[in-house]
Amino acid sequence: MIAFLTGPMLWVSLLVFFGGLTVRAVMYVRGLNWQLDRVAYKPHMSLGLRGAIHSIRCWLIPGGTYGWRQQPFMATGFFLFHIGAILLPLFLIGHQELLKMAFGFSLPTIPSSVADALTVLAIIGGFMLAIRRIALPEVRILTTAYDWFILGISVAPFVTGFIARLHLGNYDFWLTCHILTGEAVLLLAPFTKLSHIVLFFMSRGQLGMDYNIKRGGAKRETAFPW
Amino acid sequence: MPQGTFCNTTPIGSEEELKALLGDKGGAQYYEEMKELDVDSDALGALLEKTCQSRIHTWLEICAHCGMCADSCFLYRVNDRDPKQVPAYKIQSTLGELVKKKGKVTNEFMRHCVDVAWSQCTCCNRCGMYCPHGIDMGVMFSYLRGVLNSQGFVPWEMKIGSGMHRVYNAQMDVTTEDWIDTCEWMAEEYEEEWPGLEIPIDKEDADIMYTLNAREPKHYPEDLAEAAILFHLAGENWTVPSVGWEQTSLAMFAGDWAACKMQVESVYKAIERLRPKRVIGTECGHAHRATVIEGPYWAGREDGLPPAPYIHYVEWVAEALRTGKLKIDPEKKIKEPVTLQDSCNYVRNHGLAKATREIMSYIAEDFREMGPKREHNYCCGGGGGFNGIGKYRKERNKALQTKRDQILATGCKLVIAPCHNCWDAIRDLEEEYEIGIRWSFLKPLLIKMVIVPDHLKLPEE
C-alpha cells in the first residue's frame, strides 16, 4: 500500500498538482480583459508589475499591511499555518528522501527539531483559524461545510504526520493516513478553493496592478499603502 | 407582468418618457411594477457568461470566507456589526448566487439584490484593501448593478439619473442653451467686482478646458463664477466647451454602461474639438472617477487615459499654490481647527491624498486629520448614489454616523469637502444629527484668502 502511494500515486498527485495549478494560473491571465476589468494592463505593464509585486510582498509579510495589523489573531493563525504548510512539505527530511528515491535529487532539509516545532505551530494555526470560524459571528455567517472540509483536509496531513512521527498507536496506519491526506490535498488543489495556492498570487497581483495603473498608485511617491 | 410602464428593461429614450417617469412621485408605481417584473433568465445567464470573467469568477470562487473584510466596511460597523453586512456575505449571497444559478433566479431574489447593491454598498472599494486575496467587493457590486440594470431592476432615481444623461447629456435637465446662458449670466454678474472676468466658451487650444457637475449651473451657479474668478486670478488661459461640459455620470451609479459611454464620449469629443493642453474637472469625486478613471474604458481607449491630461480640481489648486499662481494672505488663513473629507473616488481610486494635504498646508493653521485618513478613510456615508435614493433614506441616514463620529473626534467645526457627494452627505448629517458643523468646497474659501494681484484689483473710487 505504502509503496503504491509513494510510487505511482505520488507521481499522479504531483502531476495533477503542478499541472492543474499551472493551468489555473494560465487561465486566469488569459481570462483578464482590459475593457471588462477596466485596467489597461498592456500599455502600463511595468507600472502594473511593480504594483503587483508590491501588493503581494506586503501581504506575505506578517504585519506588512493595515489588514494584518488590525487583526493580529487572524494574522497569527494565518502565518503559523501557512509557514508550516509551505516549509514542511518542501523541506522535511522524510519528503526529501522520497524525492531522492523517485527522482534522484533532493532539496536542502530542515532540522527535525525545527520541523517538529513548525508542525505543532501549523496545527495551532489551523486550530486558531477554526476557532475564529466558530467564535466570530462575521465569520460564522460565511462559513459553509465546504470551508470546514477545506480547513480539515489542509490540517489533516500535519496531524497525521505528527502522530506517526511520535509513533503514537499504529505507525503504518498513521503514515498511510498522512500520505493519503497529503496526496488528497495535492489532487484537490486545482479543483477547489485550495487553488488559492497559485490564484492568491494572481488575484493579489491583479489588484496591485489595478491600483498602480489606474487607481493612483503611480501618483504616490511609493506604491499603494496596503 | 413581463414589462411595466415605468419599470422595464428599456432605457429612457426621450424627454417625454423621462418626464412621465419623474411624474411617478417617489416611484410608487415604479416599485409596484418591479414586484411583477419578469426575469429573463436566458438573457441574464448569457450576460453573466459573457461578462463575468477571470477576475470576478476567481474572486467568487477563492473567497476564503475569512471575514477579514468585515471590519473594513463602514456599513457593517455602523449597523451594529450585523453579520449580514459583511462584504463577503453581501456579495456571495447576491452576485455569488446569481452566477451559481446561471441567472435562473426569481423576481424576489432580484429585488433583494437591488436592496443590497444600492443600500448596503457604496462601492467605496475600501474592503478590497483589506482582503488578503485582493478581492474588491466594490468592483463586484458595481458589476452587479450593471447586471441588475440590464433586467430593469434599478432604483427609480437611478433610472431617472441615467435617463437624464441619455436625454440631456447631463445629470439634470440643463440644455446647451441653459448652460451658455448661465456662463454669460455669471460672467456679467461678477464682472463688476472682478474687472476683466470672463467665462470663455469654446476657445480652441487653450491651456485649460474646465468641466463640471450639472448641479453647478442648475442649482449653484456661483460655483462656476468662483472657478472663473480663481482662473482669472491665477492668470490661466482657459475655456469651457459649449457641449461636453458635464463631467458626472449618474449612469455609473445606475449601472447603465451604455449611457456611461455616451456621456463620457461627449466630454472626450469636446477635448478633441477644442484641443486644450489639459482638462480640469470640478470639485467632485464621482465625476472624476467617471470621466478620468473609468471613462477611458467605457470609451474603448486602450491606454486607459482620457484624450488629454485630465486632473481633478484639488490637483490644480495644489499646483497653483505651489507655483505661486495663487497666493494666500497669511492673515486670512483659516485659524480655527479644520478637517478634510477624503473622497473615495479620487483618493482611494486615484491616489490624490497628497494634493489635498498640500492645499491644507497653505490655507489652514490648524489642520486636523480624521482617523482613519487618506486611502483608508471611510466613505462619507452617501456615496455610490446612496444620497439620492429616497427608498433607502433611513439606511443612508444611519450610514452618516460614521462620518459624524469621525468629524466629532477631530474637534473641528469646519469640514472641507472637495466633492459634491461628500458635501451633500455632510450637509445632511448636520441636518440629521445637529452636531454644529459647517462645511465648504475649496473655491469659496480660497477666494476669501487669496491675494488679488494689483493689476486685477478694482480701481479705487
Interface residues (C-beta under 8 A of the other chain):
Chain A: M27 Y28 V29 R30 G31 L32 N33 W34 Q35 L36 D37 R38 V39 A40 K42 P43 H44 S55 W59 Y66 G67 Q70 Q71 M74 F78 L129 R132 L136 P137 E138 V139 R140 I141 L142 T143 T144 D147 K193 S195 H196 L199 F200 M202 S203 R204 G205 Q206 L207 G208 D210 I213 K214 R215 G216 G217 A218 K219 R220 E221 F224 P225 W226
Chain B: T51 Q53 S54 R55 H57 T58 W59 E61 I62 A64 H65 C66 G67 M68 A70 D71 S72 Y76 R81 P83 K84 V86 A88 Y89 Q92 G128 M129 Y130 C131 P132 H133 G134 I135 D136 I293 E294 P296 Y297 G300 E302 D303 G304 L305 Y346 V347 R348 N349 H350 G351 L352 A353 K354 R374 E375 H376
